[in-house]
C-alpha cells in the first residue's frame, strides 16, 4: 500500500532505471536534451508536474534540439509504417480522399522546402481538412515565427504522449 497520492503510472515512471526512463521519454520526443531535463527532474510529484517540466524543457530547446525533436515525426498523411503512435495521432488523415492525401503530400513538400523540416502539428483530434488548412496558413510564416509555432505544437504532442506513457507505465 502506498502512502503517497502519486498515481501508479507516474510512480512506476519515477522508479524506472534511468536507461528505461530515457528510452520511454525518447519515444515521446526525439530530443535528447528534452529527455535529459525530464530525467533530471525525477521524481515528479504529479502528472501536472511532469507536464510542467516538459513545457519548461521545450521552452529551453535550442534550434538544434528542436530539429532533433522534429526528426522523430513523419510527414502528415504518411505515418511511420508499423508505428501505432503516429498512425493513431494522424488518424484524421486515414479516411481522407486520395485528392486530399495528394494535396497534403504537395503541401508537405513545399513546407519542407521552405522550412527545412516536416510540417509539424498536433494532429490528434484534427481532420485531414483541418491539417491541410493549417499547413496552407502556416506556409506563409516567417521562419522565426514558424519555429515558435512548431515548439508549441511539439509541446502539445509531448503532453499527449506523456499522458499515454503514464497510462502504459
C-alpha positions as CSV (number, residue, x, y, z in Angstrom):
1,X,0.0,0.0,0.0
2,X,1.4,3.4,-1.0
3,X,1.4,6.3,1.4
4,X,1.5,8.9,-1.3
5,X,-1.1,10.1,-3.7
6,X,1.2,9.7,-6.7
7,X,-0.7,7.9,-9.5
8,X,0.6,4.4,-10.1
9,X,1.7,5.1,-13.7
10,X,3.7,8.1,-12.5
11,X,5.2,6.2,-9.6
12,X,6.3,3.4,-12.0
13,X,7.8,6.0,-14.3
14,X,9.6,7.8,-11.4
15,X,11.2,4.5,-10.3
16,X,12.3,3.2,-13.8
17,X,16.0,2.8,-14.2
18,X,17.5,5.8,-16.0
19,X,18.1,3.9,-19.2
20,X,14.5,2.6,-19.4
21,X,13.1,6.0,-18.5
22,X,15.3,7.7,-21.1
23,X,14.2,5.3,-23.7
24,X,10.5,5.9,-22.8
25,X,11.0,9.6,-23.0
26,X,12.8,9.4,-26.3
27,X,9.8,7.5,-27.7
28,X,7.7,10.5,-26.7
29,X,10.1,13.1,-28.1
30,X,13.3,12.5,-30.0
31,X,15.1,15.4,-28.4
32,X,17.9,14.1,-26.1
33,X,18.1,17.5,-24.3
34,X,14.3,17.4,-23.5
35,X,14.6,13.8,-22.3
36,X,17.6,14.6,-20.1
37,X,15.9,17.5,-18.5
38,X,12.8,15.4,-17.6
39,X,15.1,12.6,-16.2
40,X,17.0,15.1,-14.1
41,X,13.7,16.4,-12.6
42,X,12.6,13.0,-11.4
43,X,10.8,12.1,-9.3
44,X,7.8,14.1,-10.5
45,X,5.2,14.8,-7.8
46,X,2.2,14.6,-10.1
47,X,1.4,14.3,-13.8
48,X,0.9,18.1,-13.9
49,X,4.5,18.4,-12.5
50,X,5.8,16.2,-15.3
51,X,3.9,18.2,-18.0
52,X,5.2,21.5,-16.5
53,X,8.7,20.1,-16.6
54,X,8.1,19.1,-20.2
55,X,6.9,22.6,-21.1
56,X,9.9,24.2,-19.4
57,X,12.3,21.8,-21.2
58,X,10.6,22.5,-24.5
59,X,11.0,26.3,-24.0
60,X,14.7,25.8,-23.4
61,X,15.5,23.8,-26.5
62,X,18.0,25.2,-29.0
63,X,17.3,25.3,-32.7
64,X,19.4,22.1,-33.0
65,X,17.4,20.4,-30.2
66,X,14.2,21.4,-31.9
67,X,15.5,19.9,-35.2
68,X,16.3,16.7,-33.3
69,X,12.8,16.6,-31.9
70,X,11.2,17.2,-35.2
71,X,13.2,14.5,-36.8
72,X,11.2,11.9,-34.8
73,X,7.9,12.9,-36.6
74,X,6.8,11.6,-40.0
75,X,5.1,13.8,-42.5
76,X,1.3,14.3,-42.0
77,X,-0.5,11.7,-44.1
78,X,2.5,9.3,-44.0
79,X,2.7,7.8,-40.6
80,X,5.7,5.6,-39.9
81,X,5.0,2.0,-41.0
82,X,4.4,-0.2,-38.0
83,X,4.2,2.8,-35.6
84,X,0.9,2.7,-33.8
85,X,1.6,6.1,-32.2
86,X,2.0,8.1,-35.5
87,X,-0.9,6.1,-37.0
88,X,-3.2,7.0,-34.0
89,X,-2.1,10.6,-33.9
90,X,-2.7,11.1,-37.7
91,X,-5.9,9.1,-37.8
92,X,-7.7,12.2,-39.2
93,X,-5.9,11.5,-42.4
94,X,-6.8,7.8,-42.5
95,X,-10.2,8.4,-44.1
96,X,-9.1,11.3,-46.3
97,X,-9.8,11.2,-50.0
98,X,-7.0,10.5,-52.4
99,X,-7.2,14.1,-53.6
100,X,-6.7,15.4,-50.1
101,X,-3.8,13.0,-49.5
102,X,-2.2,14.1,-52.7
103,X,-2.7,17.8,-51.8
104,X,-1.1,17.1,-48.3
105,X,1.9,15.5,-49.9
106,X,2.4,18.5,-52.2
107,X,1.9,20.9,-49.3
108,X,4.3,18.9,-47.1
109,X,6.9,19.1,-49.8
110,X,6.5,22.8,-50.2
111,X,6.6,23.4,-46.5
112,X,9.7,21.2,-46.1
113,X,11.4,23.1,-48.9
114,X,10.7,26.4,-47.2
115,X,11.5,25.5,-43.6
116,X,13.8,22.5,-43.9
117,X,11.7,20.1,-41.9
118,X,8.4,18.3,-42.0
119,X,5.2,20.2,-41.2
120,X,4.5,19.6,-37.6
121,X,1.1,19.9,-35.9
122,X,-0.6,18.3,-33.0
123,X,-2.7,16.2,-35.3
124,X,-4.7,14.4,-32.5
125,X,-8.4,15.1,-33.0
126,X,-7.9,17.0,-36.2
127,X,-9.4,16.2,-39.6
128,X,-7.4,15.9,-42.8
129,X,-9.0,19.1,-43.9
130,X,-8.0,21.0,-40.7
131,X,-4.5,19.8,-41.1
132,X,-4.4,20.9,-44.8
133,X,-5.8,24.3,-43.9
134,X,-3.2,24.7,-41.1
135,X,-0.3,24.0,-43.4
136,X,-1.7,26.4,-46.0
137,X,-1.9,29.1,-43.4
138,X,1.5,28.4,-41.8
139,X,3.5,28.1,-45.0
140,X,3.4,31.9,-45.3
141,X,5.0,32.4,-41.8
142,X,8.5,33.8,-41.3
143,X,10.9,31.0,-40.2
144,X,11.3,32.5,-36.7
145,X,7.5,32.6,-36.3
146,X,7.1,29.1,-37.6
147,X,9.8,27.8,-35.3
148,X,7.9,29.0,-32.2
149,X,4.6,27.5,-33.6
150,X,6.4,24.2,-34.0
151,X,7.8,24.5,-30.5
152,X,4.2,25.0,-29.2
153,X,2.9,22.1,-31.3
154,X,5.7,19.8,-30.1
155,X,4.8,20.7,-26.5
156,X,1.1,19.7,-27.1
157,X,2.3,16.4,-28.7
158,X,4.6,15.7,-25.8
159,X,1.9,16.2,-23.2
160,X,-0.4,13.7,-25.0
161,X,2.5,11.2,-25.3
162,X,3.5,11.7,-21.7
163,X,-0.1,11.1,-20.6
164,X,-0.1,7.8,-22.6
165,X,3.3,6.9,-21.1
166,X,1.8,7.3,-17.6
167,X,-1.1,5.1,-18.6
168,X,1.2,2.4,-20.0
169,X,3.9,2.7,-17.4
